[in-house]
Amino acid sequence: MLEYCKKILSAMSFDIRLFQKELRKSYGYLNSIERRFLNIWANYNYVKLVPLALPM
């Protein structure tokens, strides 16, 4: 599921609001460890689209 969420977020990276909405929605599908990995991945790859204090 984590890889699927990454794929969807990569496709949504053209719009900041859509990206953030999909990121929050992705958190609902993942367990706490996967959320942490997704948050690290998003902050590393899309630093301009992800606020640093995004709640998990």
Legacy VTK file of the C-alpha trace (Angstrom):
# vtk DataFile Version 3.0
C-alpha trace
ASCII
DATASET POLYDATA
POINTS 56 float
0.000 0.000 0.000
2.900 2.347 0.742
4.239 2.071 -2.810
0.764 2.694 -4.214
0.430 5.867 -2.113
3.829 7.060 -3.350
2.740 6.487 -6.950
-0.477 8.457 -6.454
1.338 11.306 -4.693
3.908 11.508 -7.478
1.074 11.934 -9.954
-0.530 14.655 -7.797
2.647 16.690 -7.349
1.544 19.294 -9.905
-0.894 20.910 -7.431
0.001 21.677 -3.805
-3.565 21.441 -2.446
-4.302 18.195 -4.221
-0.985 16.741 -3.079
-1.634 17.654 0.560
-5.183 16.298 0.386
-3.968 12.991 -1.041
-1.182 12.827 1.536
-3.661 13.189 4.398
-5.933 10.636 2.787
-3.014 8.226 2.399
-2.352 8.386 6.129
-5.754 6.776 6.689
-4.731 3.685 4.723
-1.359 3.140 6.368
-0.186 1.934 9.751
2.016 4.135 11.931
5.343 2.830 10.599
4.270 3.233 6.973
3.010 6.749 7.740
6.411 7.669 9.082
8.124 6.288 5.961
5.670 8.133 3.715
6.209 11.383 5.601
9.998 11.041 5.281
9.675 10.213 1.575
7.358 13.167 0.936
9.547 15.610 2.871
12.636 14.423 1.000
11.143 14.408 -2.513
8.541 17.176 -2.330
9.874 19.578 0.287
8.048 22.541 -1.293
4.687 20.750 -1.220
4.768 19.334 2.299
4.595 21.552 5.352
7.105 20.420 7.944
4.507 20.133 10.722
2.095 17.879 8.840
0.219 15.782 11.413
0.410 12.024 11.087
LINES 1 57
56 0 1 2 3 4 5 6 7 8 9 10 11 12 13 14 15 16 17 18 19 20 21 22 23 24 25 26 27 28 29 30 31 32 33 34 35 36 37 38 39 40 41 42 43 44 45 46 47 48 49 50 51 52 53 54 55
